[in-house]
Amino acid sequence: MTGKQGFADTREASLELRKKRLGVRCRARGTLELCVLLGRFLNSVEGELDPTMIGSIEALLEEADQDILDWSLGAAECPERHAGAISLFRSLAIPARNK
């Protein structure tokens, strides 16, 4: 095994560990509603998670459950730092409402 191959393997293992931790954090929140929505979201993006997306979701999960719910449902204005994650979350996890 070359040095570069070992680094790639380590980076891939680290990414897989972050994905697993993210799954636990999404499904073990304080509110059932958010757990359901985050679980649905994670299931829909699981195969597409890259380090940037994982970082955005990890940062979002540092926020209070009620804030995440309010931003996701449009009840409060989302801070710019989470706009990308919330937009993706809304599009994949929040059921479309009949208009």
C-alpha positions, 0 to 999 in steps of 0.5 A: 500500500502506498502513502497516497492509498493509505491516506485515501482509505483513512479519509474514506473511513473518516467520512463513513464515521461522520455519516454514521454519527450524523445518522445518530444525531438526526434520529436522536433529537429532543422532538419527535417531529424533528426526528421524523423529518431529519430521518426522512431527509437523511434517508433521501440523501444518504448516498449523496453525502459529501464532506461539504454537505455533512459539514453543513448538516452537522452545523445545523444540528448544533442549533436548537430543535425548535429553531430548526423546525421553525426555519424548516417550516417557514415560521421563522427566517433562517440565518444565512449560514444555514440557508443551503442546508435548510433549503435542501432539507425543505425540498426533501423532507417536508411534504408538499402542501396542497395549494 
